[in-house]
Amino acid sequence: MNRFVAASLTATLAAGNLHDRSFYETKFYDWLQEHKVHVKNGGDFVRMLQNFANNDDKIAQHNAKNVSYQLGHNQFSHLSYEEWVSQMNFGFMPEKVPGAFLHQAPKDVSVLATSVDWTTTTGVVTPVKNQGNCGSCWSFSATGALEGIYAQKYPQSSSWTGFSEQELVSCNTVTDKGCSGGLMDRAFAYVERNGGLCSEADYPYTSGTTGQNGACQDSSCTIDSKLAITSHTDVQTKSDSALMSALNQQPVSVAIQANQPDFQLYKSGVLTGNCGDNLDHGVLAVGYGTYTDGTDYYKVKNSWGTSWGVQGYVLIQRGGNQNSGCGQCGILCGPPSYPNM
């Protein structure tokens, strides 16, 4: 980096950030080592360091408010909000595909468990995965729901990695659009027509690195015919008790609006910040409960790797009347859905 660039950067950080350049540079260097991010040239370093400094300030200012959730550094810390949204290529297609059945709220909510967490049942929720540079969130949400019902019927070990997102991304191209977006219900329909799905181990995920759908290679893997689902069920929208009731049975595919600034740097606690219901991201609800501060939440498995959020999970506020009944981030209005075996 030449002296002019270094001097300009120092002035920029000093004028617009909370600390001087050396404060951020030390933290940024450690972050680069941890996340193994490649710096192309001096200009790339300047841009990423400025973004990192801005995000560090945002984290500090937010956490000082002592609200119900905290922000923190992760693999997205070197990106501006605009760069992050562009990179994530949010890929949920919000068309409605009616399920064969409707899961309605129970007449007596007292029958519902106080809390549910499917991650504590061995094999039902596989390890957190990473969709990478591909708008394939829908496929990860769908395989998560399929893994949940499958593991209950055919118990699996904690080392089981589940079903192939890549098969859905590369082969289900008539109704879904791979890295350009898709819908969990269409993925369920594909598995129903296909008579099952290959395993993650037999057909591993590659689109996160290439950013491309890739050619369908399902002929080279073995379809697990035991995953012969018969249909899918929609969950009654705008009803916490309906979603909670469904979660008493199994993990549920849900859609949320995730292209929000606080999602980029979410670290822990119950997300209660501003979040709309323009659904753009498919995820997996794996339970619900009440946080230590008394805030009710849904526990949601994301597909952005384990350095994001709470080891890859986010707690989203449950209850209230956000977004005209659609819940925090629109979680109640996808509609939520799950496969039937």
Rosetta blueprint (number, residue, H / E / L):
1 M L
2 N L
3 R H
4 F H
5 V H
6 A H
7 A H
8 S H
9 L H
10 T H
11 A H
12 T H
13 L H
14 A H
15 A H
16 G H
17 N L
18 L L
19 H L
20 D L
21 R H
22 S H
23 F H
24 Y H
25 E H
26 T H
27 K H
28 F H
29 Y H
30 D H
31 W H
32 L H
33 Q H
34 E H
35 H H
36 K L
37 V L
38 H L
39 V L
40 K L
41 N L
42 G H
43 G H
44 D H
45 F H
46 V H
47 R H
48 M H
49 L H
50 Q H
51 N H
52 F H
53 A H
54 N H
55 N H
56 D H
57 D H
58 K H
59 I H
60 A H
61 Q H
62 H H
63 N H
64 A L
65 K L
66 N L
67 V L
68 S L
69 Y E
70 Q E
71 L E
72 G L
73 H L
74 N L
75 Q L
76 F L
77 S L
78 H L
79 L L
80 S L
81 Y H
82 E H
83 E H
84 W H
85 V H
86 S H
87 Q H
88 M H
89 N L
90 F L
91 G L
92 F E
93 M L
94 P L
95 E L
96 K L
97 V L
98 P L
99 G L
100 A L
101 F E
102 L E
103 H E
104 Q L
105 A L
106 P L
107 K L
108 D L
109 V H
110 S H
111 V H
112 L L
113 A L
114 T L
115 S L
116 V E
117 D E
118 W H
119 T H
120 T H
121 T L
122 T L
123 G L
124 V L
125 V L
126 T L
127 P L
128 V L
129 K L
130 N E
131 Q L
132 G L
133 N L
134 C L
135 G L
136 S L
137 C H
138 W H
139 S H
140 F H
141 S H
142 A H
143 T H
144 G H
145 A H
146 L H
147 E H
148 G H
149 I H
150 Y H
151 A H
152 Q H
153 K H
154 Y L
155 P L
156 Q L
157 S L
158 S L
159 S L
160 W L
161 T L
162 G L
163 F E
164 S L
165 E H
166 Q H
167 E H
168 L H
169 V H
170 S H
171 C H
172 N L
173 T L
174 V L
175 T L
176 D L
177 K L
178 G H
179 C H
180 S H
181 G L
182 G E
183 L L
184 M H
185 D H
186 R H
187 A H
188 F H
189 A H
190 Y H
191 V H
192 E H
193 R H
194 N H
195 G L
196 G L
197 L E
198 C L
199 S E
200 E L
201 A L
202 D L
203 Y L
204 P L
205 Y L
206 T L
207 S H
208 G H
209 T H
210 T H
211 G L
212 Q L
213 N L
214 G L
215 A L
216 C L
217 Q L
218 D H
219 S H
220 S H
221 C L
222 T L
223 I L
224 D E
225 S H
226 K H
227 L H
228 A L
229 I L
230 T L
231 S E
232 H E
233 T E
234 D E
235 V E
236 Q L
237 T L
238 K L
239 S L
240 D H
241 S H
242 A H
243 L H
244 M H
245 S H
246 A H
247 L H
248 N L
249 Q L
250 Q L
251 P L
252 V E
253 S E
254 V E
255 A E
256 I E
257 Q L
258 A L
259 N L
260 Q L
261 P H
262 D H
263 F H
264 Q H
265 L L
266 Y E
267 K E
268 S E
269 G E
270 V E
271 L E
272 T L
273 G L
274 N L
275 C L
276 G L
277 D L
278 N L
279 L L
280 D L
281 H E
282 G E
283 V E
284 L E
285 A E
286 V E
287 G E
288 Y E
289 G E
290 T E
291 Y L
292 T L
293 D L
294 G L
295 T L
296 D E
297 Y E
298 Y E
299 K E
300 V E
301 K E
302 N L
303 S L
304 W E
305 G L
306 T L
307 S L
308 W L
309 G L
310 V E
311 Q L
312 G L
313 Y E
314 V E
315 L E
316 I E
317 Q E
318 R L
319 G L
320 G L
321 N L
322 Q H
323 N H
324 S H
325 G H
326 C L
327 G L
328 Q H
329 C H
330 G H
331 I L
332 L L
333 C L
334 G L
335 P L
336 P L
337 S E
338 Y E
339 P E
340 N E
341 M L
